[in-house]
Amino acid sequence: MQVQLESPDQPDVLALIAELDAYQRSLYPPESCHLLDLSSLLQPHVLFAVARDAQGQAVGCGAVVLQADGAGELKRMVVAQAARQQGVAGQVLALLQAQARQRGCGLLRLETGPYQQAALAFYEREGFARCGRFGDYLDDPFSVFMEKPPPG
């Protein structure tokens, strides 16, 4: 598997994002789905990573939105159903963390939902801890906020 920074505006990547959108919309009300659109993902302060299988097909992706305060927000993490439990998410996250650190980002944050138990367990294993809301988010029973300080 190969994981690298790429543009999100590729058909196989857009299909993964559409799968994620449909899944989240099946779980949460519209006002609780905080989805970044393609134009937002294409901004220069966004790092976007794609995992590709041996055939070159996108099987996972994720983004970090770098913020002026030195933090970054993890967004759009998804792994194709057929590629789950193979370490894809961990590799995408590792690349994003390394690239964010190289750009001076110390603290990573994220918002996810309480019904995504596998995602919550993954983030906890990766060192994220629950925290209070941040940024422009409102208090919402369908939001779980997490953060991971820099190592050391």
N, C-alpha and C positions, 0 to 999 in steps of 0.2 A: 504494500500500500504506500502511496505517496501523498504527503500532506504539504501544501504550500499556500502562500498567499496568492490569491487569484481575484479576478473580477467576478462579482455575483451575477452579472448579466449574461449568463450562458444558459442555453436551454435545459441542460440536465441539472444545473444548480437551481434554476427557477422552479423546476419540477419538485425538487426537495423542499424549497421554501413554500410552495403551494400546498404540499402535503402537510407541512407543519401548521400552516394557517388553518387548513380544514380541521385538523386535529384539535387545535386550540379553540376554534369556534364551536366545536362539538362539546367542549367541556365548560366553557365560560361565557357569560353574557358579553355582548359587543363592547360595552364600556370597560370591561376588564381584560380585553385583549390588546396589549400594548405592542403592536406589530410595526416594525420599521418597513417602509416601502422601499422599492428598488432605488429611487432617486436618493433616499437617505443613506442607503448602503453604499452608494457610489461616491460619497463625499470623501475628500482627502483625509479627514481625521478618523476614518473608519478603516480598520484592518479586517480583511475578510479572508478566512482560510477555507480551503476545500480539500477533502480527503477523496482520493480516487483509487479504485481497485485496479487489479492487474490489467484489466481491459480498458482502463482510462475513464471509466464511468464514475461520476460523482456519487459517493455513498455517504457523505457527511459534510457538514459545513458549520461555520460559526463566525461571529464577528465580535470585535471589541470597538466600541465607540470611545475614542480618547476625548477626555474632557479637560477644560481649561484649568481645573483645580488639581490636575495630576492624577486623577482617578480614571478608571475606565469601566464602561458598562458592557458586560457580556450580553450579546443578543444573538438571536437566530441560530442557536445550537440545535442541530437535528442530525439524526443518523437514519438512513433508510432502514426500513423494517428488516430486510434480508441481511443487513450488515451489522445488526445489533449483537452485543455480547462478544465482539471481536476486538475491542480496544480502540475503536474508531474515535469515539468521543474524547477519550483520554489523549489521543494523539493530536486531535484538533485543538483541544484546550491547551496542551503543552506548547504548541507552536504559537498560539495566540498570546499566552502568558509571556513567553520569551520575547516575542516581537513587541509587545506592549512595554515590557521592562526596558528594552533597548531604546524606546522612545520616551523614557522617563516616567512611565506609569507605574506607580507603586501599589495602589489599592484597586482591586477588581471588585465590582459589585454586580449584582444581577437581581432580576425580578422574575419569578416564575409562579406557577399556581399550585395550590394545595393538593389538587387531584393528580399531579404528575409525580407520583411517589418514586418512580425509578429515577427521574431527574433529580429530585431532592436527595435521594440516597447517593447518587453519583457525586453531586456537588459536595456533600458532606465528606465523602471519602477523599475528595480532592482538596480538602482543607477549608472549604467555605463554611461560615457559621451564620446563623440567622442574625439579623440586625433590624434596626428601624428603617422606615421608609426613607428614601433619599430623592434628590432631584425634584422633578415636577410630579412625582407620583402622589396620589391621594391615599388615605387610609382606605383599604378595600379588603373585605373578607376573602376575596379571590386572589390576593397577592401575598406572596412570601418573598421577603427581601433577604439577601445573603451577601456577605462580603468575605474577601480573602486578602489579608495584609501581605505585603511583600515578605519573602523569606528572610530569615536572619533576624 
